[in-house]
Amino acid sequence: MERFLRYSLEKQRPIRLIFYTDEGKMKQVNAQVTAMTETSVAFTCLRPKGTFEMEKSRLLSADYKRGDEGQD
């Protein structure tokens, strides 16, 4: 998962993230990572529009966005 987060941050490309919300619901978004520390990640997404920051422990999965195979 760390590899996908770094890919998005370094290449400025969106990825697919699956995580738990504050309410305990699972959510999937296409997001671009804007900042990252050892324990947290910040990202922007279009739906819902905005910038978000969360603990990495809430992330369940990260993958390439549909149509992206990680090639430049």
N, CA, C and O atoms as a Maestro MAE file, in Angstrom:
{
 s_m_m2io_version
 :::
 2.0.0
}

f_m_ct {
 s_m_title
 :::
 protein
 m_atom[288] {
  # First column is atom index #
  i_m_mmod_type
  r_m_x_coord
  r_m_y_coord
  r_m_z_coord
  i_m_residue_number
  s_m_chain_name
  s_m_pdb_residue_name
  s_m_pdb_atom_name
  i_m_atomic_number
  :::
  1 25 0.836 -1.182 0.000 1 A "MET " " N  " 7
  2 3 0.000 0.000 0.000 1 A "MET " " CA " 6
  3 2 0.885 1.253 0.000 1 A "MET " " C  " 6
  4 15 0.579 2.244 -0.662 1 A "MET " " O  " 8
  5 25 1.968 1.189 0.742 2 A "GLU " " N  " 7
  6 3 2.886 2.330 0.812 2 A "GLU " " CA " 6
  7 2 3.390 2.714 -0.581 2 A "GLU " " C  " 6
  8 15 3.574 3.893 -0.881 2 A "GLU " " O  " 8
  9 25 3.606 1.719 -1.414 3 A "ARG " " N  " 7
  10 3 4.095 1.967 -2.775 3 A "ARG " " CA " 6
  11 2 3.098 2.791 -3.591 3 A "ARG " " C  " 6
  12 15 3.501 3.681 -4.340 3 A "ARG " " O  " 8
  13 25 1.814 2.507 -3.455 4 A "PHE " " N  " 7
  14 3 0.795 3.258 -4.190 4 A "PHE " " CA " 6
  15 2 0.689 4.688 -3.661 4 A "PHE " " C  " 6
  16 15 0.507 5.623 -4.441 4 A "PHE " " O  " 8
  17 25 0.800 4.863 -2.364 5 A "LEU " " N  " 7
  18 3 0.751 6.210 -1.787 5 A "LEU " " CA " 6
  19 2 1.933 7.045 -2.287 5 A "LEU " " C  " 6
  20 15 1.758 8.207 -2.654 5 A "LEU " " O  " 8
  21 25 3.124 6.463 -2.304 6 A "ARG " " N  " 7
  22 3 4.300 7.180 -2.817 6 A "ARG " " CA " 6
  23 2 4.156 7.470 -4.306 6 A "ARG " " C  " 6
  24 15 4.528 8.548 -4.768 6 A "ARG " " O  " 8
  25 25 3.614 6.503 -5.066 7 A "TYR " " N  " 7
  26 3 3.395 6.692 -6.504 7 A "TYR " " CA " 6
  27 2 2.522 7.920 -6.748 7 A "TYR " " C  " 6
  28 15 2.856 8.763 -7.581 7 A "TYR " " O  " 8
  29 25 1.417 8.025 -6.034 8 A "SER " " N  " 7
  30 3 0.509 9.154 -6.205 8 A "SER " " CA " 6
  31 2 1.176 10.459 -5.814 8 A "SER " " C  " 6
  32 15 1.017 11.466 -6.504 8 A "SER " " O  " 8
  33 25 1.918 10.456 -4.722 9 A "LEU " " N  " 7
  34 3 2.583 11.668 -4.247 9 A "LEU " " CA " 6
  35 2 3.667 12.121 -5.209 9 A "LEU " " C  " 6
  36 15 3.738 13.302 -5.548 9 A "LEU " " O  " 8
  37 25 4.507 11.205 -5.651 10 A "GLU " " N  " 7
  38 3 5.647 11.560 -6.509 10 A "GLU " " CA " 6
  39 2 5.240 11.883 -7.938 10 A "GLU " " C  " 6
  40 15 5.779 12.810 -8.542 10 A "GLU " " O  " 8
  41 25 4.291 11.125 -8.484 11 A "LYS " " N  " 7
  42 3 3.879 11.311 -9.885 11 A "LYS " " CA " 6
  43 2 2.687 12.249 -10.032 11 A "LYS " " C  " 6
  44 15 2.297 12.592 -11.148 11 A "LYS " " O  " 8
  45 25 2.112 12.661 -8.919 12 A "GLN " " N  " 7
  46 3 0.916 13.522 -8.906 12 A "GLN " " CA " 6
  47 2 -0.208 12.909 -9.744 12 A "GLN " " C  " 6
  48 15 -0.816 13.568 -10.588 12 A "GLN " " O  " 8
  49 25 -0.460 11.625 -9.481 13 A "ARG " " N  " 7
  50 3 -1.501 10.887 -10.185 13 A "ARG " " CA " 6
  51 2 -2.520 10.380 -9.173 13 A "ARG " " C  " 6
  52 15 -2.147 10.033 -8.053 13 A "ARG " " O  " 8
  53 25 -3.786 10.330 -9.538 14 A "PRO " " N  " 7
  54 3 -4.791 9.790 -8.612 14 A "PRO " " CA " 6
  55 2 -4.697 8.273 -8.508 14 A "PRO " " C  " 6
  56 15 -4.310 7.592 -9.457 14 A "PRO " " O  " 8
  57 25 -5.057 7.761 -7.340 15 A "ILE " " N  " 7
  58 3 -5.134 6.329 -7.079 15 A "ILE " " CA " 6
  59 2 -6.480 6.043 -6.425 15 A "ILE " " C  " 6
  60 15 -7.202 6.966 -6.046 15 A "ILE " " O  " 8
  61 25 -6.809 4.780 -6.296 16 A "ARG " " N  " 7
  62 3 -8.039 4.382 -5.615 16 A "ARG " " CA " 6
  63 2 -7.702 4.034 -4.171 16 A "ARG " " C  " 6
  64 15 -6.801 3.236 -3.912 16 A "ARG " " O  " 8
  65 25 -8.427 4.633 -3.235 17 A "LEU " " N  " 7
  66 3 -8.246 4.358 -1.812 17 A "LEU " " CA " 6
  67 2 -9.526 3.785 -1.233 17 A "LEU " " C  " 6
  68 15 -10.620 4.241 -1.568 17 A "LEU " " O  " 8
  69 25 -9.400 2.796 -0.373 18 A "ILE " " N  " 7
  70 3 -10.536 2.261 0.377 18 A "ILE " " CA " 6
  71 2 -10.178 2.415 1.847 18 A "ILE " " C  " 6
  72 15 -9.103 2.002 2.282 18 A "ILE " " O  " 8
  73 25 -11.096 3.019 2.613 19 A "PHE " " N  " 7
  74 3 -10.812 3.311 4.017 19 A "PHE " " CA " 6
  75 2 -12.098 3.333 4.826 19 A "PHE " " C  " 6
  76 15 -13.199 3.317 4.276 19 A "PHE " " O  " 8
  77 25 -11.936 3.371 6.150 20 A "TYR " " N  " 7
  78 3 -13.067 3.524 7.057 20 A "TYR " " CA " 6
  79 2 -13.249 4.999 7.388 20 A "TYR " " C  " 6
  80 15 -12.278 5.696 7.683 20 A "TYR " " O  " 8
  81 25 -14.493 5.475 7.340 21 A "THR " " N  " 7
  82 3 -14.804 6.849 7.723 21 A "THR " " CA " 6
  83 2 -14.868 6.956 9.249 21 A "THR " " C  " 6
  84 15 -14.765 5.953 9.955 21 A "THR " " O  " 8
  85 25 -15.039 8.182 9.744 22 A "ASP " " N  " 7
  86 3 -15.183 8.409 11.189 22 A "ASP " " CA " 6
  87 2 -16.384 7.667 11.747 22 A "ASP " " C  " 6
  88 15 -16.391 7.277 12.914 22 A "ASP " " O  " 8
  89 25 -17.410 7.468 10.909 23 A "GLU " " N  " 7
  90 3 -18.631 6.774 11.327 23 A "GLU " " CA " 6
  91 2 -18.496 5.261 11.254 23 A "GLU " " C  " 6
  92 15 -19.429 4.544 11.613 23 A "GLU " " O  " 8
  93 25 -17.350 4.762 10.796 24 A "GLY " " N  " 7
  94 3 -17.130 3.326 10.712 24 A "GLY " " CA " 6
  95 2 -17.610 2.693 9.419 24 A "GLY " " C  " 6
  96 15 -17.681 1.468 9.325 24 A "GLY " " O  " 8
  97 25 -17.944 3.505 8.415 25 A "LYS " " N  " 7
  98 3 -18.392 2.977 7.121 25 A "LYS " " CA " 6
  99 2 -17.206 2.872 6.174 25 A "LYS " " C  " 6
  100 15 -16.284 3.687 6.217 25 A "LYS " " O  " 8
  101 25 -17.242 1.855 5.320 26 A "MET " " N  " 7
  102 3 -16.208 1.696 4.318 26 A "MET " " CA " 6
  103 2 -16.498 2.615 3.142 26 A "MET " " C  " 6
  104 15 -17.645 2.739 2.712 26 A "MET " " O  " 8
  105 25 -15.449 3.265 2.617 27 A "LYS " " N  " 7
  106 3 -15.620 4.212 1.523 27 A "LYS " " CA " 6
  107 2 -14.496 4.013 0.516 27 A "LYS " " C  " 6
  108 15 -13.361 3.711 0.885 27 A "LYS " " O  " 8
  109 25 -14.828 4.187 -0.765 28 A "GLN " " N  " 7
  110 3 -13.854 4.104 -1.847 28 A "GLN " " CA " 6
  111 2 -13.853 5.425 -2.596 28 A "GLN " " C  " 6
  112 15 -14.913 5.936 -2.957 28 A "GLN " " O  " 8
  113 25 -12.658 5.987 -2.836 29 A "VAL " " N  " 7
  114 3 -12.536 7.247 -3.576 29 A "VAL " " CA " 6
  115 2 -11.332 7.178 -4.502 29 A "VAL " " C  " 6
  116 15 -10.388 6.425 -4.261 29 A "VAL " " O  " 8
  117 25 -11.378 7.971 -5.560 30 A "ASN " " N  " 7
  118 3 -10.196 8.226 -6.372 30 A "ASN " " CA " 6
  119 2 -9.578 9.497 -5.808 30 A "ASN " " C  " 6
  120 15 -10.231 10.539 -5.752 30 A "ASN " " O  " 8
  121 25 -8.321 9.410 -5.393 31 A "ALA " " N  " 7
  122 3 -7.701 10.533 -4.689 31 A "ALA " " CA " 6
  123 2 -6.249 10.680 -5.101 31 A "ALA " " C  " 6
  124 15 -5.600 9.721 -5.519 31 A "ALA " " O  " 8
  125 25 -5.752 11.908 -4.973 32 A "GLN " " N  " 7
  126 3 -4.343 12.186 -5.209 32 A "GLN " " CA " 6
  127 2 -3.700 12.549 -3.886 32 A "GLN " " C  " 6
  128 15 -4.147 13.471 -3.204 32 A "GLN " " O  " 8
  129 25 -2.656 11.831 -3.523 33 A "VAL " " N  " 7
  130 3 -1.960 12.078 -2.267 33 A "VAL " " CA " 6
  131 2 -1.188 13.390 -2.390 33 A "VAL " " C  " 6
  132 15 -0.468 13.609 -3.364 33 A "VAL " " O  " 8
  133 25 -1.349 14.266 -1.382 34 A "THR " " N  " 7
  134 3 -0.671 15.566 -1.387 34 A "THR " " CA " 6
  135 2 0.412 15.661 -0.332 34 A "THR " " C  " 6
  136 15 1.326 16.475 -0.465 34 A "THR " " O  " 8
  137 25 0.335 14.850 0.713 35 A "ALA " " N  " 7
  138 3 1.351 14.850 1.769 35 A "ALA " " CA " 6
  139 2 1.256 13.524 2.517 35 A "ALA " " C  " 6
  140 15 0.211 12.876 2.553 35 A "ALA " " O  " 8
  141 25 2.396 13.144 3.118 36 A "MET " " N  " 7
  142 3 2.417 11.874 3.807 36 A "MET " " CA " 6
  143 2 3.467 11.919 4.911 36 A "MET " " C  " 6
  144 15 4.562 12.448 4.724 36 A "MET " " O  " 8
  145 25 3.116 11.354 6.064 37 A "THR " " N  " 7
  146 3 4.073 11.156 7.142 37 A "THR " " CA " 6
  147 2 4.093 9.660 7.452 37 A "THR " " C  " 6
  148 15 3.458 8.869 6.755 37 A "THR " " O  " 8
  149 25 4.820 9.277 8.495 38 A "GLU " " N  " 7
  150 3 4.860 7.858 8.849 38 A "GLU " " CA " 6
  151 2 3.515 7.343 9.319 38 A "GLU " " C  " 6
  152 15 3.226 6.155 9.174 38 A "GLU " " O  " 8
  153 25 2.673 8.224 9.889 39 A "THR " " N  " 7
  154 3 1.406 7.770 10.472 39 A "THR " " CA " 6
  155 2 0.163 8.318 9.790 39 A "THR " " C  " 6
  156 15 -0.936 7.826 10.046 39 A "THR " " O  " 8
  157 25 0.302 9.327 8.926 40 A "SER " " N  " 7
  158 3 -0.891 9.918 8.313 40 A "SER " " CA " 6
  159 2 -0.679 10.195 6.829 40 A "SER " " C  " 6
  160 15 0.446 10.210 6.331 40 A "SER " " O  " 8
  161 25 -1.792 10.411 6.145 41 A "VAL " " N  " 7
  162 3 -1.756 10.719 4.721 41 A "VAL " " CA " 6
  163 2 -2.798 11.806 4.450 41 A "VAL " " C  " 6
  164 15 -3.900 11.774 4.998 41 A "VAL " " O  " 8
  165 25 -2.435 12.767 3.598 42 A "ALA " " N  " 7
  166 3 -3.357 13.825 3.174 42 A "ALA " " CA " 6
  167 2 -3.600 13.647 1.679 42 A "ALA " " C  " 6
  168 15 -2.679 13.334 0.925 42 A "ALA " " O  " 8
  169 25 -4.854 13.850 1.256 43 A "PHE " " N  " 7
  170 3 -5.183 13.657 -0.153 43 A "PHE " " CA " 6
  171 2 -6.329 14.563 -0.553 43 A "PHE " " C  " 6
  172 15 -7.077 15.057 0.292 43 A "PHE " " O  " 8
  173 25 -6.457 14.776 -1.861 44 A "THR " " N  " 7
  174 3 -7.589 15.510 -2.412 44 A "THR " " CA " 6
  175 2 -8.379 14.560 -3.293 44 A "THR " " C  " 6
  176 15 -7.821 13.655 -3.915 44 A "THR " " O  " 8
  177 25 -9.679 14.779 -3.337 45 A "CYS " " N  " 7
  178 3 -10.524 13.989 -4.233 45 A "CYS " " CA " 6
  179 2 -11.645 14.880 -4.761 45 A "CYS " " C  " 6
  180 15 -11.957 15.920 -4.180 45 A "CYS " " O  " 8
  181 25 -12.243 14.453 -5.870 46 A "LEU " " N  " 7
  182 3 -13.310 15.229 -6.497 46 A "LEU " " CA " 6
  183 2 -14.674 14.928 -5.895 46 A "LEU " " C  " 6
  184 15 -15.519 15.818 -5.796 46 A "LEU " " O  " 8
  185 25 -14.896 13.684 -5.493 47 A "ARG " " N  " 7
  186 3 -16.189 13.305 -4.908 47 A "ARG " " CA " 6
  187 2 -15.963 12.521 -3.636 47 A "ARG " " C  " 6
  188 15 -15.507 11.381 -3.725 47 A "ARG " " O  " 8
  189 25 -16.240 13.032 -2.491 48 A "PRO " " N  " 7
  190 3 -16.665 14.404 -2.245 48 A "PRO " " CA " 6
  191 2 -15.493 15.361 -2.444 48 A "PRO " " C  " 6
  192 15 -14.348 15.038 -2.127 48 A "PRO " " O  " 8
  193 25 -15.797 16.527 -2.967 49 A "LYS " " N  " 7
  194 3 -14.769 17.489 -3.286 49 A "LYS " " CA " 6
  195 2 -14.124 18.003 -2.006 49 A "LYS " " C  " 6
  196 15 -14.813 18.407 -1.069 49 A "LYS " " O  " 8
  197 25 -12.811 17.985 -1.976 50 A "GLY " " N  " 7
  198 3 -12.129 18.523 -0.811 50 A "GLY " " CA " 6
  199 2 -10.789 17.874 -0.545 50 A "GLY " " C  " 6
  200 15 -10.358 16.964 -1.254 50 A "GLY " " O  " 8
  201 25 -10.143 18.367 0.495 51 A "THR " " N  " 7
  202 3 -8.870 17.847 0.960 51 A "THR " " CA " 6
  203 2 -9.100 17.170 2.297 51 A "THR " " C  " 6
  204 15 -9.789 17.712 3.161 51 A "THR " " O  " 8
  205 25 -8.531 15.995 2.470 52 A "PHE " " N  " 7
  206 3 -8.749 15.209 3.675 52 A "PHE " " CA " 6
  207 2 -7.416 14.729 4.223 52 A "PHE " " C  " 6
  208 15 -6.450 14.566 3.476 52 A "PHE " " O  " 8
  209 25 -7.368 14.505 5.526 53 A "GLU " " N  " 7
  210 3 -6.191 13.919 6.166 53 A "GLU " " CA " 6
  211 2 -6.670 12.845 7.125 53 A "GLU " " C  " 6
  212 15 -7.655 13.037 7.840 53 A "GLU " " O  " 8
  213 25 -5.975 11.713 7.141 54 A "MET " " N  " 7
  214 3 -6.380 10.627 8.035 54 A "MET " " CA " 6
  215 2 -5.162 9.802 8.433 54 A "MET " " C  " 6
  216 15 -4.104 9.870 7.809 54 A "MET " " O  " 8
  217 25 -5.346 9.035 9.476 55 A "GLU " " N  " 7
  218 3 -4.312 8.109 9.922 55 A "GLU " " CA " 6
  219 2 -4.207 6.965 8.917 55 A "GLU " " C  " 6
  220 15 -5.217 6.493 8.394 55 A "GLU " " O  " 8
  221 25 -2.993 6.531 8.655 56 A "LYS " " N  " 7
  222 3 -2.798 5.413 7.717 56 A "LYS " " CA " 6
  223 2 -3.477 4.140 8.207 56 A "LYS " " C  " 6
  224 15 -3.836 3.280 7.403 56 A "LYS " " O  " 8
  225 25 -3.653 4.014 9.504 57 A "SER " " N  " 7
  226 3 -4.272 2.807 10.058 57 A "SER " " CA " 6
  227 2 -5.725 2.646 9.603 57 A "SER " " C  " 6
  228 15 -6.266 1.542 9.664 57 A "SER " " O  " 8
  229 25 -6.367 3.734 9.148 58 A "ARG " " N  " 7
  230 3 -7.747 3.648 8.653 58 A "ARG " " CA " 6
  231 2 -7.821 3.185 7.208 58 A "ARG " " C  " 6
  232 15 -8.896 2.816 6.735 58 A "ARG " " O  " 8
  233 25 -6.696 3.198 6.498 59 A "LEU " " N  " 7
  234 3 -6.671 2.755 5.101 59 A "LEU " " CA " 6
  235 2 -6.736 1.237 5.035 59 A "LEU " " C  " 6
  236 15 -6.014 0.541 5.749 59 A "LEU " " O  " 8
  237 25 -7.598 0.739 4.181 60 A "LEU " " N  " 7
  238 3 -7.732 -0.697 3.979 60 A "LEU " " CA " 6
  239 2 -6.988 -1.165 2.743 60 A "LEU " " C  " 6
  240 15 -6.404 -2.248 2.731 60 A "LEU " " O  " 8
  241 25 -7.011 -0.329 1.683 61 A "SER " " N  " 7
  242 3 -6.417 -0.744 0.418 61 A "SER " " CA " 6
  243 2 -6.090 0.474 -0.432 61 A "SER " " C  " 6
  244 15 -6.726 1.522 -0.319 61 A "SER " " O  " 8
  245 25 -5.088 0.313 -1.282 62 A "ALA " " N  " 7
  246 3 -4.736 1.330 -2.277 62 A "ALA " " CA " 6
  247 2 -4.394 0.598 -3.560 62 A "ALA " " C  " 6
  248 15 -3.782 -0.469 -3.530 62 A "ALA " " O  " 8
  249 25 -4.793 1.173 -4.691 63 A "ASP " " N  " 7
  250 3 -4.587 0.520 -5.981 63 A "ASP " " CA " 6
  251 2 -4.549 1.601 -7.055 63 A "ASP " " C  " 6
  252 15 -4.899 2.755 -6.811 63 A "ASP " " O  " 8
  253 25 -4.113 1.199 -8.256 64 A "TYR " " N  " 7
  254 3 -4.171 2.126 -9.378 64 A "TYR " " CA " 6
  255 2 -5.622 2.466 -9.682 64 A "TYR " " C  " 6
  256 15 -6.508 1.623 -9.539 64 A "TYR " " O  " 8
  257 25 -5.858 3.683 -10.093 65 A "LYS " " N  " 7
  258 3 -7.189 4.109 -10.538 65 A "LYS " " CA " 6
  259 2 -7.518 3.370 -11.836 65 A "LYS " " C  " 6
  260 15 -6.616 2.988 -12.582 65 A "LYS " " O  " 8
  261 25 -8.788 3.174 -12.101 66 A "ARG " " N  " 7
  262 3 -9.208 2.480 -13.326 66 A "ARG " " CA " 6
  263 2 -8.573 3.146 -14.543 66 A "ARG " " C  " 6
  264 15 -8.624 4.368 -14.686 66 A "ARG " " O  " 8
  265 25 -7.984 2.351 -15.404 67 A "GLY " " N  " 7
  266 3 -7.352 2.861 -16.626 67 A "GLY " " CA " 6
  267 2 -5.890 3.199 -16.451 67 A "GLY " " C  " 6
  268 15 -5.211 3.467 -17.443 67 A "GLY " " O  " 8
  269 25 -5.372 3.199 -15.230 68 A "ASP " " N  " 7
  270 3 -3.961 3.511 -14.974 68 A "ASP " " CA " 6
  271 2 -3.242 2.206 -14.640 68 A "ASP " " C  " 6
  272 15 -3.692 1.431 -13.796 68 A "ASP " " O  " 8
  273 25 -2.131 1.982 -15.308 69 A "GLU " " N  " 7
  274 3 -1.361 0.768 -15.050 69 A "GLU " " CA " 6
  275 2 -0.004 1.092 -14.441 69 A "GLU " " C  " 6
  276 15 0.861 0.222 -14.352 69 A "GLU " " O  " 8
  277 25 0.187 2.344 -14.023 70 A "GLY " " N  " 7
  278 3 1.423 2.734 -13.378 70 A "GLY " " CA " 6
  279 2 2.569 2.996 -14.326 70 A "GLY " " C  " 6
  280 15 3.722 3.054 -13.898 70 A "GLY " " O  " 8
  281 25 2.282 3.154 -15.596 71 A "GLN " " N  " 7
  282 3 3.320 3.425 -16.576 71 A "GLN " " CA " 6
  283 2 3.252 4.890 -16.978 71 A "GLN " " C  " 6
  284 15 2.169 5.458 -17.122 71 A "GLN " " O  " 8
  285 25 4.405 5.485 -17.154 72 A "ASP " " N  " 7
  286 3 4.441 6.899 -17.571 72 A "ASP " " CA " 6
  287 2 4.604 7.038 -19.044 72 A "ASP " " C  " 6
  288 15 4.653 8.155 -19.557 72 A "ASP " " O  " 8
  :::
 }
 m_bond[287] {
  # First column is bond index #
  i_m_from
  i_m_to
  i_m_order
  :::
  1 1 2 1
  2 2 3 1
  3 3 4 2
  4 3 5 1
  5 5 6 1
  6 6 7 1
  7 7 8 2
  8 7 9 1
  9 9 10 1
  10 10 11 1
  11 11 12 2
  12 11 13 1
  13 13 14 1
  14 14 15 1
  15 15 16 2
  16 15 17 1
  17 17 18 1
  18 18 19 1
  19 19 20 2
  20 19 21 1
  21 21 22 1
  22 22 23 1
  23 23 24 2
  24 23 25 1
  25 25 26 1
  26 26 27 1
  27 27 28 2
  28 27 29 1
  29 29 30 1
  30 30 31 1
  31 31 32 2
  32 31 33 1
  33 33 34 1
  34 34 35 1
  35 35 36 2
  36 35 37 1
  37 37 38 1
  38 38 39 1
  39 39 40 2
  40 39 41 1
  41 41 42 1
  42 42 43 1
  43 43 44 2
  44 43 45 1
  45 45 46 1
  46 46 47 1
  47 47 48 2
  48 47 49 1
  49 49 50 1
  50 50 51 1
  51 51 52 2
  52 51 53 1
  53 53 54 1
  54 54 55 1
  55 55 56 2
  56 55 57 1
  57 57 58 1
  58 58 59 1
  59 59 60 2
  60 59 61 1
  61 61 62 1
  62 62 63 1
  63 63 64 2
  64 63 65 1
  65 65 66 1
  66 66 67 1
  67 67 68 2
  68 67 69 1
  69 69 70 1
  70 70 71 1
  71 71 72 2
  72 71 73 1
  73 73 74 1
  74 74 75 1
  75 75 76 2
  76 75 77 1
  77 77 78 1
  78 78 79 1
  79 79 80 2
  80 79 81 1
  81 81 82 1
  82 82 83 1
  83 83 84 2
  84 83 85 1
  85 85 86 1
  86 86 87 1
  87 87 88 2
  88 87 89 1
  89 89 90 1
  90 90 91 1
  91 91 92 2
  92 91 93 1
  93 93 94 1
  94 94 95 1
  95 95 96 2
  96 95 97 1
  97 97 98 1
  98 98 99 1
  99 99 100 2
  100 99 101 1
  101 101 102 1
  102 102 103 1
  103 103 104 2
  104 103 105 1
  105 105 106 1
  106 106 107 1
  107 107 108 2
  108 107 109 1
  109 109 110 1
  110 110 111 1
  111 111 112 2
  112 111 113 1
  113 113 114 1
  114 114 115 1
  115 115 116 2
  116 115 117 1
  117 117 118 1
  118 118 119 1
  119 119 120 2
  120 119 121 1
  121 121 122 1
  122 122 123 1
  123 123 124 2
  124 123 125 1
  125 125 126 1
  126 126 127 1
  127 127 128 2
  128 127 129 1
  129 129 130 1
  130 130 131 1
  131 131 132 2
  132 131 133 1
  133 133 134 1
  134 134 135 1
  135 135 136 2
  136 135 137 1
  137 137 138 1
  138 138 139 1
  139 139 140 2
  140 139 141 1
  141 141 142 1
  142 142 143 1
  143 143 144 2
  144 143 145 1
  145 145 146 1
  146 146 147 1
  147 147 148 2
  148 147 149 1
  149 149 150 1
  150 150 151 1
  151 151 152 2
  152 151 153 1
  153 153 154 1
  154 154 155 1
  155 155 156 2
  156 155 157 1
  157 157 158 1
  158 158 159 1
  159 159 160 2
  160 159 161 1
  161 161 162 1
  162 162 163 1
  163 163 164 2
  164 163 165 1
  165 165 166 1
  166 166 167 1
  167 167 168 2
  168 167 169 1
  169 169 170 1
  170 170 171 1
  171 171 172 2
  172 171 173 1
  173 173 174 1
  174 174 175 1
  175 175 176 2
  176 175 177 1
  177 177 178 1
  178 178 179 1
  179 179 180 2
  180 179 181 1
  181 181 182 1
  182 182 183 1
  183 183 184 2
  184 183 185 1
  185 185 186 1
  186 186 187 1
  187 187 188 2
  188 187 189 1
  189 189 190 1
  190 190 191 1
  191 191 192 2
  192 191 193 1
  193 193 194 1
  194 194 195 1
  195 195 196 2
  196 195 197 1
  197 197 198 1
  198 198 199 1
  199 199 200 2
  200 199 201 1
  201 201 202 1
  202 202 203 1
  203 203 204 2
  204 203 205 1
  205 205 206 1
  206 206 207 1
  207 207 208 2
  208 207 209 1
  209 209 210 1
  210 210 211 1
  211 211 212 2
  212 211 213 1
  213 213 214 1
  214 214 215 1
  215 215 216 2
  216 215 217 1
  217 217 218 1
  218 218 219 1
  219 219 220 2
  220 219 221 1
  221 221 222 1
  222 222 223 1
  223 223 224 2
  224 223 225 1
  225 225 226 1
  226 226 227 1
  227 227 228 2
  228 227 229 1
  229 229 230 1
  230 230 231 1
  231 231 232 2
  232 231 233 1
  233 233 234 1
  234 234 235 1
  235 235 236 2
  236 235 237 1
  237 237 238 1
  238 238 239 1
  239 239 240 2
  240 239 241 1
  241 241 242 1
  242 242 243 1
  243 243 244 2
  244 243 245 1
  245 245 246 1
  246 246 247 1
  247 247 248 2
  248 247 249 1
  249 249 250 1
  250 250 251 1
  251 251 252 2
  252 251 253 1
  253 253 254 1
  254 254 255 1
  255 255 256 2
  256 255 257 1
  257 257 258 1
  258 258 259 1
  259 259 260 2
  260 259 261 1
  261 261 262 1
  262 262 263 1
  263 263 264 2
  264 263 265 1
  265 265 266 1
  266 266 267 1
  267 267 268 2
  268 267 269 1
  269 269 270 1
  270 270 271 1
  271 271 272 2
  272 271 273 1
  273 273 274 1
  274 274 275 1
  275 275 276 2
  276 275 277 1
  277 277 278 1
  278 278 279 1
  279 279 280 2
  280 279 281 1
  281 281 282 1
  282 282 283 1
  283 283 284 2
  284 283 285 1
  285 285 286 1
  286 286 287 1
  287 287 288 2
  :::
 }
}
